[in-house]
Amino acid sequence: MLVAGFPAGAWGTNCYLVAPAAGEECVIIDPGHQAADGVAEAVAKHRLKPVAVLLTHGHIDHVASVVPVCGAHDVPAWIHPDDRYMMSDPERAMGMTIGQPLMGELTVGEPDDLRELTDGTTLNLAGLELTVAHAPGHTKGSVTFRMPEQADVPPVFFSGDLLFAGSIGRTDLPGGDPEEILRSLARVCLPLADETVVLPGHQHQTTIGRERATNPFLRQVAEDGPGGGGMGPAASPRRGL
């Protein structure tokens, strides 16, 4: 399997291109701010043919390049219905007043073909199997994508802004909920095998086993349950979008 990832734009959001191998069809996950050129370079370098764009949630740092990327390759995008409004109204998603500038001029709006994700659905795209899990807490429509173990490749988990190395996504923006994100961590992340590779929306990759042992939020829900004990004074979510 081929995973080509790069941090894009002002927020360093990880954009991933995933394919069975070089020279084959691929899906693009979270083409965010200023990601279009990076996508084009990865497509050319690995001789890929994009067939879909998948979005872990609707924040502008994850969706800003969806319209140009979908238009360039004539492909659909997929997003959870609870975050769909963010594609054409990013200021509202960030709690900003109408007319307040957001990173200058951005291409916002829906691509020509926008489809909705459902919890538990398995998408079969580009020869890949990706299982969708609704994981609210960072936003109401946050989702993750999980790929099963294949031959010598361990399971892969695209966590979006649910789970990071050592932390989790922020919950202080519209639609965020600290109790809900803990419930999502318990329901979506804890059942995964320790060897599962976590490819998050920001920063570097990790594994479920490493996070189960060291991440204060994942340890909390494992020990106390999703609602037990609060976040604790030593634990604070990652900032950013």
Secondary structure, DSSP 8 states (H G I E B T S, - for coil): -EEEEEEETTTTEEEEEEESSTTSEEEEE---TT-HHHHHHHHHHHT-EEEEEE-S---HHHHTTHHHHHHHHT--EEE-GGGGGGGT-HHHHTT--TT--SSSS---S--SSEEE--TT-EEEETTEEEEEEE-TTSSTT-EEEEE--BTTB--EEEEETSEETTEE----STT--HHHHHHHIIIIITTS-TT-EEEESBS--EEHHHHHHH-HHHHHHHHH-TTSS-S-TT-------
